[in-house]
Amino acid sequence: MINYDELIKYINECNDHYREILNFETKKLALVTADDVEGIYKMINQEQAYVMKSNAFEKRRFQLLVDEKDKNFSQIIDEAPDNYKRRLRNGHRELSRLVLQIKKVNSDAQEIVAHRLRVMSSIKNGFVNSYNNDGTTQRSDTVSILNQDI
């Protein structure tokens, strides 16, 4: 039997946790955008702490819903007593929104990093991609600064 008061408390705490993660990931995206590798490096310990805390939330969720493991959260809400449904739906909606925002921020950061790695790889391989006025890619050879007469 689900303890709905505990479940609502759990969802609220989980939402607080994911708000913190969203704030953290947004700050990390700003560092990625600014090419602040040292700043990103300094965030690693905090990120690991968030991962461990997220794992603890997942373990707690499993304990709260052990008898309902074959149901999704929408089914659990539908079967909840009426006086809990609104709070459960609102908490679930907020959690879903936070997770989607975190995924978006992480996707943006990954896209920036992947693009920069492609550019660095292109330069390393001796060419740079640039674009014509019509938007087509043109490749031009690079000359190492070390080889130029100064």
Secondary structure, DSSP 8 states (H G I E B T S, - for coil): ---HHHHHHHHHHHHHHHHHHHHHHHHHHHHHHTT-HHHHHHTHHHHHHHHHHHHHHHHHHHHHTGGGTTS-HHHHHHHS-HHHHHHHHHHHHHHHHHHHHHHHHHHHHHHHHHHHHHHHHHHHTTEEEEE-TTS-EEEEE---GGGS--
